[in-house]
């Protein structure tokens, strides 16, 4: 089911994007800052004051803010290229996700809502709409047009999301007021996992993006278990060790997008020169 352009054309020449790019140094540095904050928050939470301590919470929020900075930096660096629209949608999605983190952390309790969790659901839901939109734009640009791949991936993940929602949320005994709002939210998360998996089925360079979508869904499932069915041991660790890397992989997928799109243009140029030559 793979339709990687480089495998279709044996005369494909690597594009300039496949070579070292000085702009990527920024992403190495930002990934180190992100990892330090996330790991540090886990250490502080376990060794000094608990995961609800101001230091631990601030470090977790800081790790999300670093990913927001990374997303918008990617947009600024590649805004004039074909990867610009994808980078913009990813930056918007990550920004909304961080707003959702702020809701869940209690930083936005001053906004009048029946339940602050609803603010998080709304922010994350809008964020996943942005992710899905970006993936659809990128899929068209990269020539990932196999409807079979997308239908298979979306069907599998939507069924997974519906089954887990039924057994975890609907059958749960806690937070009954959030049961039905969580259904479309679960469908959105499964939609992101489905779209990204459909892209990975067609081009293996998007496997890390697909893993990011799956990890995000896994983190939400763990969070839902704690919210609707009671306490989950080490819930904070499980949630943030899936959610954090999931968001990181989605944001850093912009780097893969630049390579895929420039490789595609290199293939077109090669084919054009062959046609002219013949």
VMD Tcl script that draws the C-alpha trace (Angstrom):
set ca {
  {0.00 0.00 0.00}
  {3.07 2.25 0.05}
  {3.17 4.95 -2.60}
  {6.48 6.59 -1.68}
  {7.54 8.53 -4.76}
  {11.18 7.66 -4.31}
  {10.36 3.96 -4.56}
  {8.31 4.49 -7.70}
  {11.12 6.23 -9.56}
  {14.51 4.45 -9.39}
  {16.17 7.49 -10.92}
  {14.98 9.69 -8.05}
  {17.72 11.96 -6.78}
  {17.79 13.02 -3.10}
  {16.60 16.55 -2.62}
  {18.43 19.29 -0.86}
  {16.12 18.77 2.14}
  {17.71 15.36 2.71}
  {21.04 17.01 3.42}
  {21.98 18.70 6.69}
  {20.04 21.91 7.23}
  {21.27 24.52 9.68}
  {17.70 25.38 10.62}
  {17.29 21.94 12.19}
  {19.84 22.77 14.88}
  {17.16 24.90 16.54}
  {14.90 21.88 16.80}
  {17.62 19.77 18.39}
  {18.13 22.47 21.02}
  {14.41 22.92 21.64}
  {13.91 19.17 21.94}
  {16.57 19.09 24.66}
  {14.84 21.91 26.54}
  {11.47 20.16 26.16}
  {12.86 16.82 27.37}
  {14.61 18.43 30.32}
  {11.42 20.14 31.48}
  {9.26 17.04 31.07}
  {11.69 14.68 32.79}
  {12.38 17.30 35.43}
  {8.67 17.62 36.20}
  {8.43 13.86 36.72}
  {11.44 13.89 39.06}
  {10.14 16.86 41.03}
  {6.70 15.29 41.23}
  {8.05 12.03 42.62}
  {10.82 13.35 44.83}
  {9.86 16.83 46.00}
  {6.32 17.92 46.69}
  {4.20 15.76 44.41}
  {2.90 16.25 40.88}
  {0.53 18.97 42.01}
  {3.31 21.13 43.41}
  {3.83 24.53 41.72}
  {7.29 23.50 40.48}
  {6.12 20.26 38.88}
  {3.06 21.84 37.28}
  {5.07 24.80 35.97}
  {7.64 22.49 34.40}
  {4.95 20.44 32.68}
  {3.30 23.58 31.35}
  {6.72 24.83 30.34}
  {7.33 21.72 28.25}
  {4.11 22.42 26.34}
  {5.06 26.07 25.84}
  {8.40 24.95 24.37}
  {6.48 22.91 21.79}
  {4.36 25.97 20.97}
  {7.56 27.94 20.39}
  {8.90 25.08 18.24}
  {5.74 24.99 16.17}
  {5.72 28.70 15.42}
  {9.47 28.70 14.79}
  {8.93 25.98 12.18}
  {6.25 28.12 10.54}
  {8.52 31.17 10.47}
  {11.41 29.19 9.00}
  {9.38 27.46 6.28}
  {6.51 29.89 5.75}
  {7.69 30.64 2.21}
  {7.82 26.96 1.23}
  {5.17 24.37 0.45}
  {5.49 23.11 4.03}
  {4.40 26.51 5.37}
  {0.64 25.81 5.52}
  {1.20 22.49 7.31}
  {3.57 24.13 9.78}
  {0.99 26.84 10.47}
  {-1.82 24.36 11.18}
  {0.46 22.33 13.46}
  {1.49 25.47 15.37}
  {-2.15 26.46 15.79}
  {-3.03 22.95 17.00}
  {-0.19 22.91 19.53}
  {-1.13 26.38 20.79}
  {-4.70 25.23 21.39}
  {-3.40 22.08 23.06}
  {-1.38 24.18 25.49}
  {-4.46 26.24 26.28}
  {-6.12 22.92 27.08}
  {-3.19 22.08 29.37}
  {-3.70 25.39 31.15}
  {-7.39 24.58 31.67}
  {-6.54 21.16 33.09}
  {-3.85 22.65 35.34}
  {-6.32 25.17 36.79}
  {-4.56 28.20 35.31}
  {-7.75 29.38 33.55}
  {-10.31 28.82 36.29}
  {-11.25 32.50 36.05}
  {-13.14 31.68 32.83}
  {-16.75 30.91 33.87}
  {-17.55 27.35 32.84}
  {-19.77 24.68 34.43}
  {-16.66 22.50 34.62}
  {-13.10 23.63 33.79}
  {-12.57 20.29 32.04}
  {-15.01 21.48 29.36}
  {-12.55 24.24 28.49}
  {-9.81 21.66 28.08}
  {-12.03 19.46 25.89}
  {-12.94 22.44 23.70}
  {-9.34 23.61 23.32}
  {-7.99 20.14 22.58}
  {-10.87 19.44 20.19}
  {-10.17 22.61 18.20}
  {-6.49 21.71 18.26}
  {-7.19 18.34 16.69}
  {-9.32 20.01 14.03}
  {-6.25 22.07 13.19}
  {-4.05 18.95 13.12}
  {-6.47 17.12 10.84}
  {-6.75 20.12 8.51}
  {-2.97 20.37 8.29}
  {-2.63 16.66 7.56}
  {-5.24 16.84 4.80}
  {-3.43 19.80 3.21}
  {-0.08 18.01 3.45}
  {-1.52 14.76 2.08}
  {-2.74 16.53 -1.03}
  {0.59 18.29 -1.52}
  {2.58 15.07 -0.99}
  {0.40 13.04 -3.33}
  {-0.91 10.74 -0.60}
  {-4.22 10.11 -2.30}
  {-4.99 6.48 -1.49}
  {-8.54 6.57 -0.15}
  {-8.21 2.91 0.73}
  {-5.37 3.65 3.14}
  {-7.28 6.49 4.79}
  {-10.56 4.56 5.02}
  {-8.88 1.52 6.59}
  {-6.93 3.61 9.11}
  {-9.86 5.85 10.01}
  {-12.24 2.91 10.40}
  {-9.86 1.04 12.70}
  {-9.17 4.04 14.91}
  {-12.78 5.21 15.05}
  {-13.89 1.74 16.12}
  {-11.14 1.72 18.74}
  {-12.22 5.14 19.98}
  {-15.90 4.16 20.14}
  {-15.24 0.87 21.96}
  {-12.95 2.47 24.52}
  {-15.41 5.34 25.04}
  {-18.19 2.84 25.71}
  {-16.27 0.72 28.20}
  {-14.30 3.49 29.90}
  {-16.59 6.53 29.78}
  {-20.18 5.40 29.32}
  {-19.76 2.47 31.71}
  {-17.94 4.60 34.27}
  {-19.50 5.94 37.44}
  {-17.69 9.28 37.80}
  {-18.00 12.69 36.05}
  {-21.34 11.82 34.48}
  {-21.84 15.37 33.19}
  {-18.88 14.94 30.83}
  {-19.95 11.63 29.29}
  {-21.58 12.95 26.12}
  {-19.22 15.90 25.49}
  {-16.40 13.37 25.55}
  {-17.87 11.36 22.63}
  {-17.20 13.86 19.80}
  {-13.89 14.67 21.46}
  {-12.92 11.00 21.37}
  {-13.95 10.87 17.71}
  {-11.68 13.83 16.93}
  {-8.68 12.22 18.62}
  {-9.35 8.98 16.79}
  {-9.67 11.01 13.59}
  {-6.19 12.47 14.06}
  {-4.78 8.99 14.72}
  {-6.60 7.70 11.64}
  {-5.48 10.45 9.26}
  {-1.86 10.26 10.40}
  {-1.88 6.45 10.18}
  {-3.31 6.69 6.67}
  {-0.43 8.96 5.72}
  {2.11 6.56 7.25}
  {0.63 3.64 5.31}
  {1.47 5.53 2.13}
  {4.82 7.00 3.15}
  {6.85 5.53 6.00}
  {8.44 8.90 6.70}
  {5.21 9.81 8.50}
  {5.43 6.89 10.93}
  {6.56 9.18 13.74}
  {3.64 11.50 13.02}
  {1.28 8.52 13.23}
  {2.90 7.42 16.48}
  {2.32 10.93 17.83}
  {-1.39 10.71 17.03}
  {-1.63 7.28 18.67}
  {0.21 8.42 21.81}
  {-2.09 11.43 22.17}
  {-5.10 9.11 22.02}
  {-3.48 6.76 24.54}
  {-2.89 9.64 26.97}
  {-6.53 10.66 26.71}
  {-7.63 7.09 27.37}
  {-5.53 6.99 30.55}
  {-6.94 10.35 31.62}
  {-10.47 9.12 30.93}
  {-9.91 6.00 33.05}
  {-8.98 8.20 35.99}
  {-11.80 10.67 35.38}
  {-14.68 8.26 34.79}
  {-13.64 5.08 36.57}
  {-11.62 6.31 39.53}
  {-7.96 6.77 40.37}
  {-5.28 5.30 38.09}
  {-1.95 4.53 39.83}
  {0.79 6.88 38.64}
  {-1.74 8.60 36.38}
  {0.27 11.79 35.92}
  {3.35 9.86 34.83}
  {1.38 7.69 32.40}
  {-0.52 10.63 30.92}
  {2.43 12.96 30.44}
  {4.81 10.22 29.24}
  {2.37 9.53 26.39}
  {0.86 12.98 25.84}
  {4.15 14.91 25.90}
  {6.00 12.70 23.39}
  {2.83 12.50 21.28}
  {2.64 16.26 20.94}
  {6.39 16.48 20.35}
  {6.22 13.97 17.48}
  {3.33 15.84 15.89}
  {5.09 19.21 16.11}
  {8.43 17.85 14.88}
  {6.69 16.15 11.93}
  {7.11 19.49 10.14}
  {10.72 18.45 9.55}
  {9.56 15.26 7.82}
  {7.05 17.28 5.80}
  {9.79 19.54 4.43}
  {11.80 16.51 3.29}
  {8.83 14.74 1.71}
  {7.66 17.81 -0.19}
  {11.10 18.78 -1.45}
  {11.79 15.17 -2.49}
  {8.53 15.24 -4.43}
  {9.59 18.39 -6.25}
  {12.99 16.83 -6.99}
  {11.20 13.86 -8.54}
  {9.07 16.14 -10.71}
  {12.16 18.05 -11.86}
  {13.93 14.80 -12.69}
  {10.95 13.51 -14.64}
  {10.63 16.81 -16.48}
  {14.29 16.76 -17.54}
  {13.94 13.17 -18.72}
  {10.91 14.11 -20.82}
  {12.75 17.09 -22.34}
  {15.82 14.96 -22.99}
  {13.79 12.27 -24.74}
}
mol new
graphics top color blue
foreach p $ca { graphics top sphere $p radius 0.5 }
foreach p [lrange $ca 0 end-1] q [lrange $ca 1 end] { graphics top cylinder $p $q radius 0.2 }
display resetview
